[in-house]
Amino acid sequence: MNRVAIIGAGRFGMALAESLSESGEEVLLFERNGSLVQSALNVVSSAVQGDATSARALEDAGLRECDVAVVAIGSNVEASLLATANCKELGVGTVIAKATSELHGKILEKLGADQVIFPDRESAHRLARSITNRGAFDLLEISEGYSIAEIKVPEVCKDKTLAQADLRNRTGVTVLCIRRLDENPKKPRAIIVPGPNDQIHADDKLIVFGTTKQIDNLANES
């Protein structure tokens, strides 16, 4: 389980907090507005009122112990930039920052944001899924509810043939291809379109198709 901090309780921040909480993540919401903090207490693990432009306030709230911080501050660009810089300074592993323009996004990247998002292009639900999903690190939703993703090989599939893993019948997920390491580590992974007797190696990456829920379930199998 990740410990995720969300800085800013606007529409996007609250939608993300709700999605993450429903997925069982520990969510710390940090917000300047006291009434929004009170409302959020029914949704998240903890909610703290404070000024995100203060590194001390973020540290006191427990940001150092968070695996991921999402800076979801909206129109206040200065606060967004300072909050992002503060999260990096506190050593948060992954800092994701919301941008309102291309220029805003470029500045966030310069400040060290690990990922910059544009809410008009990415939904809070999709971001929540990428945070909670420990196996799928590249998820492309191609139609309502259906996605193509690249995932790590689940433990139950390692060193089995595709037929033995029986993923399509067991999980509903179709393996489209395998990305396999070359003997020369400097070369890119080879793309393999597997047959039923092809073995899945532990360090392979699987390109799969299925419903978002099916892929999430497979990626988190042990």
C-alpha positions in Angstrom: 0.0 0.0 0.0 1.3 3.4 -0.9 1.1 6.5 1.3 -0.1 9.2 -1.0 -0.2 12.9 -0.2 -2.6 15.2 -2.2 -1.9 18.9 -1.9 -5.0 20.8 -2.8 -8.7 19.8 -2.3 -10.2 21.3 -5.4 -12.4 19.2 -7.8 -9.4 17.3 -9.2 -7.7 16.8 -5.9 -10.9 15.5 -4.2 -11.7 13.2 -7.1 -8.2 11.7 -6.9 -8.5 11.3 -3.2 -11.8 9.5 -3.5 -10.4 7.1 -6.1 -7.3 6.3 -4.1 -9.2 5.8 -0.9 -11.6 3.5 -2.6 -8.6 1.5 -3.8 -7.4 1.1 -0.3 -4.5 3.5 -0.4 -3.5 5.6 2.7 -4.3 9.2 1.6 -3.0 12.3 3.4 -4.9 15.4 2.1 -3.2 18.8 2.7 -5.3 21.9 2.1 -5.3 25.6 3.1 -9.1 25.9 3.4 -10.4 24.6 6.7 -13.9 23.8 5.6 -12.5 21.6 2.7 -10.3 19.8 5.2 -13.3 19.0 7.4 -15.3 17.7 4.4 -12.4 15.5 3.4 -12.1 13.8 6.7 -15.0 11.5 5.7 -13.1 10.4 2.6 -9.3 10.1 3.3 -7.1 8.6 6.1 -6.1 12.0 7.3 -6.5 15.7 6.3 -4.4 18.6 7.5 -4.9 22.3 7.1 -1.9 24.3 6.2 0.1 26.4 3.7 1.9 24.2 1.1 4.3 27.0 0.4 5.9 26.3 3.8 8.3 23.3 3.8 8.0 23.2 7.6 4.2 22.9 7.4 4.4 20.0 4.9 7.1 18.3 7.0 5.0 18.6 10.2 2.0 17.1 8.3 4.1 14.0 7.5 5.1 14.5 3.9 8.5 12.9 4.4 6.8 9.6 5.1 4.8 9.7 1.9 5.7 7.5 -1.2 3.9 9.8 -3.6 2.9 13.5 -3.5 0.4 14.9 -6.0 0.4 18.7 -6.1 -3.1 19.4 -7.2 -3.2 23.1 -6.6 -5.1 24.9 -9.4 -5.0 28.6 -10.3 -2.3 29.7 -7.8 0.8 29.0 -9.9 3.2 30.3 -7.3 1.9 28.0 -4.6 2.0 25.1 -7.0 5.7 25.7 -7.8 6.7 26.2 -4.2 4.8 23.1 -3.1 6.4 21.0 -5.8 9.9 22.3 -4.8 9.1 21.7 -1.1 8.1 18.1 -1.8 11.3 17.4 -3.7 13.3 19.0 -0.9 11.6 16.8 1.7 12.6 13.7 -0.3 9.2 12.4 -1.4 9.9 9.5 -3.8 7.6 10.5 -6.6 6.2 14.0 -7.0 3.4 14.5 -9.5 2.3 18.0 -10.2 -0.8 19.4 -11.9 -0.1 22.1 -14.6 -2.5 24.6 -16.0 -0.5 25.5 -19.1 2.5 24.3 -21.1 4.7 27.0 -19.6 3.6 26.0 -16.1 4.4 22.4 -16.9 7.9 23.2 -18.1 8.7 25.1 -14.9 7.4 22.2 -12.8 9.7 19.9 -14.7 12.6 22.3 -14.1 11.8 22.1 -10.4 12.1 18.4 -10.4 8.5 17.1 -10.8 8.7 13.4 -11.7 5.5 13.7 -13.7 3.5 16.7 -14.9 -0.2 16.2 -15.6 -2.8 18.3 -17.4 -6.3 17.6 -15.9 -8.1 18.4 -19.2 -6.1 15.6 -20.7 -6.0 13.1 -17.9 -8.8 12.1 -15.5 -8.2 11.8 -11.8 -9.4 8.2 -12.0 -6.7 7.3 -14.5 -4.0 8.9 -12.4 -5.3 7.0 -9.3 -5.1 3.8 -11.2 -1.5 4.5 -12.2 -0.5 5.2 -8.6 -2.2 2.1 -7.1 -1.1 -0.3 -9.9 2.3 -1.6 -8.9 2.8 -3.7 -12.1 1.4 -1.7 -15.0 3.5 1.4 -15.6 2.2 2.3 -19.1 -1.6 2.1 -19.4 -3.4 3.3 -22.6 -7.2 3.4 -22.4 -8.3 2.7 -26.0 -12.1 2.6 -25.4 -14.4 2.9 -22.4 -13.1 0.4 -19.9 -10.6 -1.4 -22.2 -6.9 -0.7 -22.2 -3.5 -1.9 -23.5 -0.8 -2.0 -20.9 2.8 -3.0 -20.3 3.2 -5.0 -17.1 5.8 -6.9 -15.2 5.5 -10.7 -15.3 3.3 -11.8 -12.3 4.9 -14.3 -10.0 2.4 -17.0 -11.0 3.4 -16.7 -14.7 7.2 -16.8 -14.3 9.0 -19.6 -16.3 5.7 -21.0 -17.6 4.6 -21.2 -21.2 1.8 -19.0 -22.4 -0.4 -22.1 -22.5 0.5 -23.1 -19.0 -0.2 -19.6 -17.7 -3.6 -19.7 -19.4 -4.0 -16.0 -18.9 -6.8 -15.5 -21.4 -9.1 -18.1 -19.8 -8.0 -17.5 -16.3 -8.1 -13.7 -16.2 -9.6 -12.5 -19.5 -6.4 -10.7 -20.4 -4.8 -11.3 -23.8 -1.0 -11.2 -24.2 -0.3 -9.3 -27.4 3.5 -9.5 -27.3 6.5 -9.9 -25.0 9.4 -7.4 -24.6 12.5 -9.4 -23.8 15.9 -8.2 -22.7 18.7 -8.7 -25.2 22.0 -10.4 -24.2 23.6 -7.1 -24.8 22.1 -4.8 -22.1 22.7 -1.7 -24.3 20.3 -2.9 -26.9 16.6 -2.4 -26.7 14.2 -5.2 -25.7 13.2 -7.5 -28.5 9.6 -7.7 -29.4 8.2 -11.3 -29.5 4.7 -12.3 -30.7 4.3 -15.4 -28.5 2.8 -18.7 -29.4 1.3 -21.1 -26.8 4.6 -22.9 -26.2 6.7 -19.8 -25.7 8.1 -19.5 -22.2 7.5 -16.4 -20.2 10.8 -15.2 -18.5 10.9 -13.6 -15.1 12.4 -10.3 -16.5 10.1 -10.0 -19.5 7.6 -7.3 -19.9 4.1 -8.3 -21.2 2.0 -6.1 -23.5 -1.6 -7.0 -22.7 -5.1 -6.2 -23.7 -8.2 -6.4 -21.5 -10.6 -4.4 -19.3 -8.9 -2.0 -17.0 -10.0 -4.1 -14.0 -8.7 -7.3 -15.5 -5.3 -5.8 -16.2 -5.1 -4.3 -12.7 -6.0 -7.6 -11.1 -3.3 -9.4 -13.2 -0.6 -6.9 -12.6 -1.1 -7.3 -8.8 -1.2 -11.1 -8.8 1.4 -12.9 -6.7 
